[in-house]
Amino acid sequence: MMMHDLHHSLRPRDKLLAMGAESLTDSELLAVLMRTGTLGQSVLSFSQHLLDRFDGLAGLLQATPRTLQSIKGLGGETRRAQMCCIRAFNARLLPTVTNA
C-alpha cells in the first residue's frame, strides 16, 4: 500500500507530529527519514526491508557506505549520506546520554 492510500493518521510523518516519535516503530521512523520508497515499493515496505536485511536499526547504522550502495534503493549518494549522518548523530549523542 502506498502512502497516499493510507489515512492521514496512519502516515508516519503525521503520526509523528500528532503523537510523538515514541509512538512510531523503527520502520516508521526510518520511513520518515527516507521520505520515498522505490519503484513499486512503498517507503514503509522499503524501510522494513532494510531493517530485516540488516537485522534491525543497529545493523543498518553499522553498515558501510559500500554495503549500502549494493542495496537497491540506496545506490544514490543522498540516501547513503543520510544513513552516515544518522550514524554520526547517534555516535555523538550516545556518550552524552550514557554520562547523564
CNS distance restraints for C-alpha pairs under 8 A (distance, minus, plus):
assign (resid   1 and name CA) (resid   5 and name CA) 6.41 0.50 0.50
assign (resid   1 and name CA) (resid   6 and name CA) 7.44 0.50 0.50
assign (resid   1 and name CA) (resid  42 and name CA) 6.53 0.50 0.50
assign (resid   2 and name CA) (resid   6 and name CA) 6.99 0.50 0.50
assign (resid   2 and name CA) (resid  41 and name CA) 7.61 0.50 0.50
assign (resid   2 and name CA) (resid  42 and name CA) 5.06 0.50 0.50
assign (resid   2 and name CA) (resid  43 and name CA) 7.71 0.50 0.50
assign (resid   3 and name CA) (resid  11 and name CA) 6.61 0.50 0.50
assign (resid   3 and name CA) (resid  42 and name CA) 6.73 0.50 0.50
assign (resid   3 and name CA) (resid  43 and name CA) 7.54 0.50 0.50
assign (resid   6 and name CA) (resid  10 and name CA) 6.13 0.50 0.50
assign (resid   6 and name CA) (resid  11 and name CA) 6.30 0.50 0.50
assign (resid   7 and name CA) (resid  11 and name CA) 6.72 0.50 0.50
assign (resid   8 and name CA) (resid  14 and name CA) 6.35 0.50 0.50
assign (resid   8 and name CA) (resid  15 and name CA) 7.91 0.50 0.50
assign (resid   9 and name CA) (resid  14 and name CA) 6.11 0.50 0.50
assign (resid   9 and name CA) (resid  15 and name CA) 5.71 0.50 0.50
assign (resid  10 and name CA) (resid  14 and name CA) 7.24 0.50 0.50
assign (resid  10 and name CA) (resid  15 and name CA) 6.17 0.50 0.50
assign (resid  11 and name CA) (resid  15 and name CA) 5.95 0.50 0.50
assign (resid  12 and name CA) (resid  16 and name CA) 5.94 0.50 0.50
assign (resid  12 and name CA) (resid  24 and name CA) 7.08 0.50 0.50
assign (resid  12 and name CA) (resid  28 and name CA) 5.42 0.50 0.50
assign (resid  12 and name CA) (resid  29 and name CA) 7.08 0.50 0.50
assign (resid  12 and name CA) (resid  31 and name CA) 7.08 0.50 0.50
assign (resid  12 and name CA) (resid  32 and name CA) 6.19 0.50 0.50
assign (resid  13 and name CA) (resid  17 and name CA) 6.29 0.50 0.50
assign (resid  13 and name CA) (resid  32 and name CA) 5.72 0.50 0.50
assign (resid  14 and name CA) (resid  18 and name CA) 6.06 0.50 0.50
assign (resid  15 and name CA) (resid  19 and name CA) 5.66 0.50 0.50
assign (resid  15 and name CA) (resid  20 and name CA) 7.12 0.50 0.50
assign (resid  15 and name CA) (resid  23 and name CA) 7.56 0.50 0.50
assign (resid  15 and name CA) (resid  24 and name CA) 7.42 0.50 0.50
assign (resid  16 and name CA) (resid  20 and name CA) 4.63 0.50 0.50
assign (resid  16 and name CA) (resid  21 and name CA) 5.14 0.50 0.50
assign (resid  16 and name CA) (resid  23 and name CA) 6.99 0.50 0.50
assign (resid  16 and name CA) (resid  24 and name CA) 6.71 0.50 0.50
assign (resid  17 and name CA) (resid  21 and name CA) 7.78 0.50 0.50
assign (resid  19 and name CA) (resid  23 and name CA) 6.12 0.50 0.50
assign (resid  20 and name CA) (resid  24 and name CA) 7.60 0.50 0.50
assign (resid  21 and name CA) (resid  29 and name CA) 7.44 0.50 0.50
assign (resid  24 and name CA) (resid  28 and name CA) 5.58 0.50 0.50
assign (resid  24 and name CA) (resid  29 and name CA) 6.06 0.50 0.50
assign (resid  25 and name CA) (resid  29 and name CA) 6.25 0.50 0.50
assign (resid  26 and name CA) (resid  30 and name CA) 6.12 0.50 0.50
assign (resid  26 and name CA) (resid  57 and name CA) 7.05 0.50 0.50
assign (resid  27 and name CA) (resid  31 and name CA) 5.98 0.50 0.50
assign (resid  27 and name CA) (resid  44 and name CA) 6.43 0.50 0.50
assign (resid  27 and name CA) (resid  47 and name CA) 5.22 0.50 0.50
assign (resid  27 and name CA) (resid  48 and name CA) 5.21 0.50 0.50
assign (resid  27 and name CA) (resid  51 and name CA) 7.08 0.50 0.50
assign (resid  28 and name CA) (resid  32 and name CA) 6.33 0.50 0.50
assign (resid  28 and name CA) (resid  44 and name CA) 6.40 0.50 0.50
assign (resid  28 and name CA) (resid  47 and name CA) 7.47 0.50 0.50
assign (resid  29 and name CA) (resid  33 and name CA) 6.60 0.50 0.50
assign (resid  30 and name CA) (resid  34 and name CA) 6.05 0.50 0.50
assign (resid  30 and name CA) (resid  47 and name CA) 5.93 0.50 0.50
assign (resid  31 and name CA) (resid  35 and name CA) 5.84 0.50 0.50
assign (resid  31 and name CA) (resid  36 and name CA) 7.37 0.50 0.50
assign (resid  31 and name CA) (resid  43 and name CA) 5.48 0.50 0.50
assign (resid  31 and name CA) (resid  44 and name CA) 5.51 0.50 0.50
assign (resid  31 and name CA) (resid  46 and name CA) 7.89 0.50 0.50
assign (resid  31 and name CA) (resid  47 and name CA) 5.62 0.50 0.50
assign (resid  34 and name CA) (resid  43 and name CA) 7.08 0.50 0.50
assign (resid  34 and name CA) (resid  47 and name CA) 7.78 0.50 0.50
assign (resid  34 and name CA) (resid  79 and name CA) 7.24 0.50 0.50
assign (resid  35 and name CA) (resid  43 and name CA) 6.70 0.50 0.50
assign (resid  36 and name CA) (resid  42 and name CA) 7.07 0.50 0.50
assign (resid  36 and name CA) (resid  43 and name CA) 4.97 0.50 0.50
assign (resid  37 and name CA) (resid  41 and name CA) 5.57 0.50 0.50
assign (resid  37 and name CA) (resid  42 and name CA) 4.64 0.50 0.50
assign (resid  37 and name CA) (resid  43 and name CA) 3.62 0.50 0.50
assign (resid  37 and name CA) (resid  44 and name CA) 7.25 0.50 0.50
assign (resid  37 and name CA) (resid  45 and name CA) 7.54 0.50 0.50
assign (resid  37 and name CA) (resid  46 and name CA) 5.68 0.50 0.50
assign (resid  37 and name CA) (resid  47 and name CA) 7.84 0.50 0.50
assign (resid  37 and name CA) (resid  73 and name CA) 7.58 0.50 0.50
assign (resid  38 and name CA) (resid  42 and name CA) 6.63 0.50 0.50
assign (resid  38 and name CA) (resid  43 and name CA) 7.08 0.50 0.50
assign (resid  38 and name CA) (resid  46 and name CA) 7.00 0.50 0.50
assign (resid  38 and name CA) (resid  73 and name CA) 5.79 0.50 0.50
assign (resid  41 and name CA) (resid  45 and name CA) 6.11 0.50 0.50
assign (resid  41 and name CA) (resid  46 and name CA) 6.12 0.50 0.50
assign (resid  42 and name CA) (resid  46 and name CA) 6.04 0.50 0.50
assign (resid  43 and name CA) (resid  47 and name CA) 5.92 0.50 0.50
assign (resid  44 and name CA) (resid  48 and name CA) 6.21 0.50 0.50
assign (resid  45 and name CA) (resid  49 and name CA) 6.11 0.50 0.50
assign (resid  46 and name CA) (resid  50 and name CA) 6.31 0.50 0.50
assign (resid  47 and name CA) (resid  51 and name CA) 6.36 0.50 0.50
assign (resid  48 and name CA) (resid  52 and name CA) 6.08 0.50 0.50
assign (resid  49 and name CA) (resid  53 and name CA) 5.99 0.50 0.50
assign (resid  50 and name CA) (resid  54 and name CA) 6.19 0.50 0.50
assign (resid  50 and name CA) (resid  56 and name CA) 7.90 0.50 0.50
assign (resid  50 and name CA) (resid  60 and name CA) 7.13 0.50 0.50
assign (resid  51 and name CA) (resid  55 and name CA) 5.71 0.50 0.50
assign (resid  51 and name CA) (resid  56 and name CA) 4.42 0.50 0.50
assign (resid  51 and name CA) (resid  57 and name CA) 5.87 0.50 0.50
assign (resid  51 and name CA) (resid  59 and name CA) 7.81 0.50 0.50
assign (resid  51 and name CA) (resid  60 and name CA) 6.56 0.50 0.50
assign (resid  52 and name CA) (resid  56 and name CA) 6.11 0.50 0.50
assign (resid  54 and name CA) (resid  58 and name CA) 7.97 0.50 0.50
assign (resid  54 and name CA) (resid  59 and name CA) 4.87 0.50 0.50
assign (resid  54 and name CA) (resid  60 and name CA) 5.15 0.50 0.50
assign (resid  54 and name CA) (resid  63 and name CA) 7.91 0.50 0.50
assign (resid  55 and name CA) (resid  59 and name CA) 5.72 0.50 0.50
assign (resid  55 and name CA) (resid  60 and name CA) 7.46 0.50 0.50
assign (resid  56 and name CA) (resid  60 and name CA) 6.36 0.50 0.50
assign (resid  57 and name CA) (resid  61 and name CA) 6.13 0.50 0.50
assign (resid  58 and name CA) (resid  62 and name CA) 6.19 0.50 0.50
assign (resid  59 and name CA) (resid  63 and name CA) 6.31 0.50 0.50
assign (resid  61 and name CA) (resid  83 and name CA) 6.52 0.50 0.50
assign (resid  61 and name CA) (resid  84 and name CA) 7.43 0.50 0.50
assign (resid  61 and name CA) (resid  86 and name CA) 7.33 0.50 0.50
assign (resid  61 and name CA) (resid  87 and name CA) 5.46 0.50 0.50
assign (resid  62 and name CA) (resid  87 and name CA) 7.40 0.50 0.50
assign (resid  63 and name CA) (resid  67 and name CA) 6.10 0.50 0.50
assign (resid  63 and name CA) (resid  68 and name CA) 6.50 0.50 0.50
assign (resid  64 and name CA) (resid  68 and name CA) 6.24 0.50 0.50
assign (resid  65 and name CA) (resid  69 and name CA) 6.04 0.50 0.50
assign (resid  65 and name CA) (resid  80 and name CA) 6.04 0.50 0.50
assign (resid  65 and name CA) (resid  84 and name CA) 7.49 0.50 0.50
assign (resid  66 and name CA) (resid  70 and name CA) 6.74 0.50 0.50
assign (resid  67 and name CA) (resid  71 and name CA) 7.20 0.50 0.50
assign (resid  68 and name CA) (resid  74 and name CA) 5.91 0.50 0.50
assign (resid  68 and name CA) (resid  75 and name CA) 7.02 0.50 0.50
assign (resid  68 and name CA) (resid  80 and name CA) 6.47 0.50 0.50
assign (resid  69 and name CA) (resid  74 and name CA) 5.52 0.50 0.50
assign (resid  69 and name CA) (resid  75 and name CA) 4.34 0.50 0.50
assign (resid  69 and name CA) (resid  76 and name CA) 7.24 0.50 0.50
assign (resid  69 and name CA) (resid  80 and name CA) 7.07 0.50 0.50
assign (resid  70 and name CA) (resid  74 and name CA) 7.29 0.50 0.50
assign (resid  70 and name CA) (resid  75 and name CA) 6.43 0.50 0.50
assign (resid  71 and name CA) (resid  75 and name CA) 6.42 0.50 0.50
assign (resid  74 and name CA) (resid  79 and name CA) 5.68 0.50 0.50
assign (resid  74 and name CA) (resid  80 and name CA) 6.14 0.50 0.50
assign (resid  75 and name CA) (resid  79 and name CA) 7.58 0.50 0.50
assign (resid  75 and name CA) (resid  80 and name CA) 7.32 0.50 0.50
assign (resid  76 and name CA) (resid  80 and name CA) 6.69 0.50 0.50
assign (resid  77 and name CA) (resid  81 and name CA) 5.92 0.50 0.50
assign (resid  78 and name CA) (resid  82 and name CA) 6.20 0.50 0.50
assign (resid  79 and name CA) (resid  83 and name CA) 6.36 0.50 0.50
assign (resid  80 and name CA) (resid  84 and name CA) 6.31 0.50 0.50
assign (resid  81 and name CA) (resid  85 and name CA) 6.14 0.50 0.50
assign (resid  82 and name CA) (resid  86 and name CA) 6.21 0.50 0.50
assign (resid  83 and name CA) (resid  87 and name CA) 6.25 0.50 0.50
assign (resid  84 and name CA) (resid  88 and name CA) 6.19 0.50 0.50
assign (resid  85 and name CA) (resid  89 and name CA) 6.08 0.50 0.50
assign (resid  86 and name CA) (resid  90 and name CA) 6.15 0.50 0.50
assign (resid  87 and name CA) (resid  91 and name CA) 6.17 0.50 0.50
assign (resid  88 and name CA) (resid  92 and name CA) 6.13 0.50 0.50
assign (resid  89 and name CA) (resid  93 and name CA) 6.01 0.50 0.50
assign (resid  90 and name CA) (resid  94 and name CA) 5.83 0.50 0.50
assign (resid  91 and name CA) (resid  95 and name CA) 7.27 0.50 0.50
assign (resid  92 and name CA) (resid  96 and name CA) 7.52 0.50 0.50
assign (resid  93 and name CA) (resid  97 and name CA) 6.32 0.50 0.50
assign (resid  94 and name CA) (resid  98 and name CA) 6.19 0.50 0.50
assign (resid  95 and name CA) (resid  99 and name CA) 6.16 0.50 0.50
assign (resid  96 and name CA) (resid 100 and name CA) 6.21 0.50 0.50
